[in-house]
Amino acid sequence: QVKLVESGGGLVQPGGSLRLSCAASGSIFSISRMGWYRQAPGKQRELVATVTSGGNTNYADSVKGRFTISRDNANYTVGLQMNSLKPEDTAVYYCNLMAPWGHSSWGQGTQVTVSS
């Protein structure tokens, strides 16, 4: 069972930036698709961005042009650079690992609050 640990959340003003990071505990990271999801109060968890083992990325329309997902296969980490943050980006952000055979793991989540 791979363990995922997120870091980097916090409180930021509208228009500000934050960088989230997720560290994985095993080499399965290198062959897995990694992703960031978020869940706001009273809402379902939604996809933010994913990156395949080969580096192909996918973004939710709501974050395109503002967020950038990246991965470091040597250090088993995936990052999410978030710029031009909006109040509607407020949520708990979760790191996800999807192995090729369908196994999925989740981190514990990190709170991002965008407020003045």
C-alpha positions as a LaTeX table, in Angstrom:
\begin{tabular}{lrrr}
\hline
Residue & $x$ (\AA) & $y$ (\AA) & $z$ (\AA) \\
\hline
Gln1 & 0.00 & 0.00 & 0.00 \\
Val2 & 1.58 & 3.26 & $-1.12$ \\
Lys3 & 1.34 & 6.24 & 1.22 \\
Leu4 & 0.76 & 9.75 & $-0.07$ \\
Val5 & 1.51 & 12.83 & 2.03 \\
Glu6 & 0.42 & 16.29 & 0.90 \\
Ser7 & 1.85 & 19.60 & 2.04 \\
Gly8 & 1.72 & 23.25 & 1.14 \\
Gly9 & $-1.85$ & 24.29 & 1.82 \\
Gly10 & $-2.82$ & 27.41 & 3.67 \\
Leu11 & $-4.57$ & 30.75 & 3.58 \\
Val12 & $-3.95$ & 33.09 & 0.67 \\
Gln13 & $-5.58$ & 36.26 & $-0.63$ \\
Pro14 & $-7.42$ & 36.30 & $-3.96$ \\
Gly15 & $-4.94$ & 36.63 & $-6.79$ \\
Gly16 & $-2.20$ & 34.98 & $-4.77$ \\
Ser17 & $-0.27$ & 31.76 & $-5.32$ \\
Leu18 & 0.34 & 28.51 & $-3.50$ \\
Arg19 & 2.28 & 25.39 & $-4.32$ \\
Leu20 & 1.10 & 22.00 & $-3.15$ \\
Ser21 & 3.36 & 18.99 & $-2.99$ \\
Cys22 & 2.66 & 15.29 & $-2.59$ \\
Ala23 & 5.26 & 12.69 & $-1.68$ \\
Ala24 & 4.71 & 9.01 & $-2.43$ \\
Ser25 & 6.29 & 6.20 & $-0.45$ \\
Gly26 & 6.99 & 3.68 & $-3.19$ \\
Ser27 & 8.46 & 3.17 & $-6.63$ \\
Ile28 & 4.99 & 2.42 & $-7.98$ \\
Phe29 & 4.85 & 6.20 & $-8.35$ \\
Ser30 & 6.97 & 6.09 & $-11.50$ \\
Ile31 & 4.48 & 3.98 & $-13.48$ \\
Ser32 & 1.31 & 5.56 & $-12.11$ \\
Arg33 & $-0.88$ & 8.43 & $-13.14$ \\
Met34 & $-0.84$ & 11.13 & $-10.48$ \\
Gly35 & $-3.57$ & 13.63 & $-9.86$ \\
Trp36 & $-4.91$ & 16.40 & $-7.69$ \\
Tyr37 & $-8.56$ & 16.53 & $-6.72$ \\
Arg38 & $-10.44$ & 18.91 & $-4.47$ \\
Gln39 & $-13.57$ & 18.93 & $-2.38$ \\
Ala40 & $-15.32$ & 22.05 & $-1.22$ \\
Pro41 & $-17.83$ & 21.99 & 1.65 \\
Gly42 & $-21.12$ & 20.53 & 0.53 \\
Lys43 & $-19.76$ & 19.55 & $-2.87$ \\
Gln44 & $-18.48$ & 16.37 & $-4.48$ \\
Arg45 & $-14.80$ & 15.73 & $-4.95$ \\
Glu46 & $-13.71$ & 16.94 & $-8.37$ \\
Leu47 & $-10.69$ & 16.50 & $-10.58$ \\
Val48 & $-8.27$ & 19.41 & $-10.71$ \\
Ala49 & $-5.38$ & 18.04 & $-12.77$ \\
Thr50 & $-3.65$ & 14.80 & $-13.68$ \\
Val51 & $-0.26$ & 13.86 & $-15.11$ \\
Thr52 & 0.56 & 10.48 & $-16.61$ \\
Ser53 & 3.79 & 8.58 & $-16.07$ \\
Gly54 & 4.89 & 9.92 & $-19.44$ \\
Gly55 & 4.17 & 13.51 & $-18.51$ \\
Asn56 & 0.87 & 14.11 & $-20.32$ \\
Thr57 & $-1.30$ & 16.53 & $-18.39$ \\
Asn58 & $-5.01$ & 17.17 & $-18.11$ \\
Tyr59 & $-6.77$ & 20.05 & $-16.34$ \\
Ala60 & $-10.26$ & 20.96 & $-15.27$ \\
Asp61 & $-11.56$ & 23.87 & $-17.32$ \\
Ser62 & $-11.89$ & 25.95 & $-14.17$ \\
Val63 & $-8.13$ & 25.89 & $-13.52$ \\
Lys64 & $-6.66$ & 25.89 & $-17.03$ \\
Gly65 & $-4.11$ & 28.62 & $-17.43$ \\
Arg66 & $-3.81$ & 29.16 & $-13.67$ \\
Phe67 & $-2.67$ & 25.80 & $-12.27$ \\
Thr68 & 0.28 & 23.66 & $-13.34$ \\
Ile69 & 0.83 & 20.04 & $-12.35$ \\
Ser70 & 4.30 & 18.54 & $-12.44$ \\
Arg71 & 5.99 & 15.36 & $-11.33$ \\
Asp72 & 9.47 & 14.28 & $-10.29$ \\
Asn73 & 9.86 & 10.56 & $-10.88$ \\
Ala74 & 13.30 & 10.50 & $-9.26$ \\
Asn75 & 11.94 & 11.76 & $-5.94$ \\
Tyr76 & 8.41 & 10.33 & $-6.14$ \\
Thr77 & 6.75 & 13.73 & $-5.84$ \\
Val78 & 4.00 & 15.55 & $-7.66$ \\
Gly79 & 3.37 & 19.26 & $-7.36$ \\
Leu80 & 0.54 & 21.66 & $-8.11$ \\
Gln81 & 1.44 & 25.28 & $-8.71$ \\
Met82 & $-1.65$ & 27.41 & $-8.21$ \\
Asn83 & $-1.62$ & 31.01 & $-9.43$ \\
Ser84 & $-4.30$ & 33.69 & $-9.64$ \\
Leu85 & $-6.25$ & 31.96 & $-6.91$ \\
Lys86 & $-9.94$ & 32.69 & $-6.52$ \\
Pro87 & $-12.27$ & 32.26 & $-3.55$ \\
Glu88 & $-13.96$ & 29.42 & $-5.43$ \\
Asp89 & $-10.67$ & 27.50 & $-5.33$ \\
Thr90 & $-11.17$ & 27.08 & $-1.58$ \\
Ala91 & $-11.30$ & 23.37 & $-0.82$ \\
Val92 & $-9.45$ & 20.42 & 0.64 \\
Tyr93 & $-6.99$ & 19.26 & $-2.00$ \\
Tyr94 & $-6.19$ & 15.57 & $-2.29$ \\
Cys95 & $-3.34$ & 13.80 & $-4.04$ \\
Asn96 & $-4.23$ & 10.63 & $-5.94$ \\
Leu97 & $-2.18$ & 7.80 & $-7.37$ \\
Met98 & $-3.75$ & 5.55 & $-10.01$ \\
Ala99 & $-1.68$ & 2.48 & $-10.81$ \\
Pro100 & $-1.91$ & 0.86 & $-14.29$ \\
Trp101 & $-3.92$ & $-2.07$ & $-12.90$ \\
Gly102 & $-6.53$ & 0.21 & $-11.36$ \\
His103 & $-5.31$ & 0.48 & $-7.79$ \\
Ser104 & $-6.02$ & 3.94 & $-6.38$ \\
Ser105 & $-4.52$ & 5.61 & $-3.32$ \\
Trp106 & $-5.38$ & 8.93 & $-1.68$ \\
Gly107 & $-3.56$ & 11.30 & 0.58 \\
Gln108 & $-5.08$ & 12.78 & 3.71 \\
Gly109 & $-5.76$ & 16.14 & 2.08 \\
Thr110 & $-4.54$ & 19.68 & 2.63 \\
Gln111 & $-6.74$ & 22.73 & 3.14 \\
Val112 & $-6.51$ & 25.65 & 0.73 \\
Thr113 & $-8.44$ & 28.78 & 1.69 \\
Val114 & $-8.61$ & 31.79 & $-0.61$ \\
Ser115 & $-9.98$ & 34.78 & 1.24 \\
Ser116 & $-9.27$ & 38.42 & 1.90 \\
\hline
\end{tabular}
